[in-house]
Amino acid sequence: MADPFSPDAFYTRAREFALSALEAHHAGNRRRVPLDAGTALEHLAKACLARRSPVLLAELKGNSSINSLIGLLRIEGAGVPASIRTVGLSEALIRVGLFVRSRASKEDLQILVDLRNGIVHASEDAEVEERILAAFAQQADALLTDLGRAREDFWDGQLDVVDILLGDFGDKLVNRVEVRLASALAMLERRKSADGETVLSMLRALSKSAPLSPNQRLCLCPVCDSFAIATGEHSVEWIADDWDKETGQATSVDREVWFTAQAFRCPVCGLRLDSEAEIDATGIATVWQIEDADWRDYESENNEGAYEHLDD
């Protein structure tokens, strides 16, 4: 039976939770991010402690401490205790900090710990999430170095995402969008590996007929070339076709329907963009004309009758 307190066991569990945290970030599941990222760090820290001595894992609290110590030391003849209590995330990071130095922000790490432990509740602030993810990645990399483990193995297909998280872009918006593009590409590769190119081709074909609400339009995804859903607003532009030279007034007008994208979701690679600025940063057009639209379906009440005298 494999030893659940070995460095290898802790490392394997840490890797699973780390990848899950990044996938949760890509999916916009903000409640899950600190839970999985914090658990990954706890297991990585315990792997570093166990590599030195299993005693460093023991929770030194109450009368059960001696039983946990005996169980972790595997002292012959002492028997196996019914349960072994090990330290939690906070204490594991404190103990491993005696041996491992990290560039991770202590403040952001503490926010991650507090979110994971339920001391504070999950924030809907994208910037806070990005900060705790960067601290998580920096701390994890420091622990991986201590363990002598390759970053490529631990982060797997998410390595590019982590590298961008840790990059110095200067512009937070650009950094956020680059992370999301890299995450979408990683998701696409995972789906291709798991389902095959044939299934992906079917999904791309189905994306053309996705059901839309009145404030949605289809547009091409820059990552996977599928049809993604843009959510936003329609507007009617009044274009003067002819003018009266004497009065300077328009004698005839045309009406064009335009769409402004304010959010973006791709059903195939999961690319998620939450604002017009984020969409624009990817190079996707944020405003385009809907050529086959009837302007009467989108004209606002404020403009009704404004040019009635020009109608035939």
Buried (B, 14 or more C-beta within 10 A) or exposed (E): EEEEBBBEBBBEBBBEBBBBBBBBBBBBBBEBBBBBBBBBBBBBBBBBBBBBEBEBBBBEEEEBEEBBBBBBEEEEEEEEBEEBBBBBBBBBBEBBBEEBEBEBBEEBBBBBBBBBBEEEEBBEEBEBBBBBBBBBBBBBBBBBBBBEBEBEEBBBBBBBBBBBBEEEEEEEEBBBBBBBBBBBBBBBEBBBEEEEEEEBEEBBEEBEEBEEEEEBBBBBBBBBEBBBBBBBEBBBEBEEEEEEEEEEEBEEBEBBBBBBBBBBBBBBBBBBBBBBEBBBBBEBEBEBEBEEBEBEEBBEEEEEEEBEEBEE
